[in-house]
Amino acid sequence: MLILTRKIDEAIRVGEDIRIVLVQIKGGQVRLGIECPPHVRVLREELYEAVRQENLNAVSSDPKHLASLPRQKRPESKPTKQS
């Protein structure tokens, strides 16, 4: 693990397109600003773990339970005009 020291408004670069800025220090909390491309997913670790656990639960669920789910009727497609 790389450990860095930063002051308020100082930044850290991760690669060429991710910038992490120390925005505020207040009591026992640090606020970070993260600039990155839209395709980069940024989550708090506890949220990441919750999503990961839900995905694992979904993968390991019993397929027999699918039969108990209500069936949804597909919308009817309208015929298109041909030129």
N, C-alpha and C positions, 0 to 999 in steps of 0.2 A: 504494500500500500504506500502510495506517495502521499506525504503529508506536507502541506504548504501553509505558510503564514500570509495572510492578506489583511489589509486595512480597508475601511469603508471606501467604496467606489473603485477598488482595485479588482482586477479580473484574472481569470484563469482561462486558458484556451485548451480545448480538447479537439485535436485535429485542426482542420482549417475552418470549419463551419460551426463550431459550438463554442460559445463564450459564456462563462459563469462569473457573475459579478456579485461581490459582497455588498448588499444594499444597506443592511442595518444590523446593529447588535443592540439587543434590548434585554436586560436581565439574563436569563439563561437561554435565550433564543437568538438565532442568527437567521436573517432573511437573505435569500439568494435570488438573484435574477438570472434566468437562463435564456439565452438567445440561441436558437437553433432552427434549422429548416423544418418546414411543416411535417415532413415525413418522419422526423425523429420523434419517437414517443417518449415523453418525460412524465414519470409518475413518482410520487412519494413511495418509499420502500414498502410501507405498510399496505398501501393500496395495491402495489404490484403483487405482493404476496397474497392478498385477498383474491385478486383476479386469477392468479396462478392456481390457487386452491380450488376456486370455482370451476376452472377449466379441467382440473384433475378429477373433480367430482363428476362433472358431466361426462367425461370419457369413461369413467368406471361405473356409470349408472347401469342398472339392469335394463336391457332392451324390452323386457316384458312390461315395464312401466309405460312404455310408449303407447301401448294399446289403450291405456286408461286416459290418455290425453284427448281432449275434444278435437274432432276433425274440423278443419276450416274449409269452407267451400271456396273454390277458385273463382275469381271473377270471370264472367264470360267475355271472350274477346269479340269485338265488333268487326264485321267485315270491312275491309278497306276498299276504296274506290280505285279502280284501275283505269289508267289513261289509254 
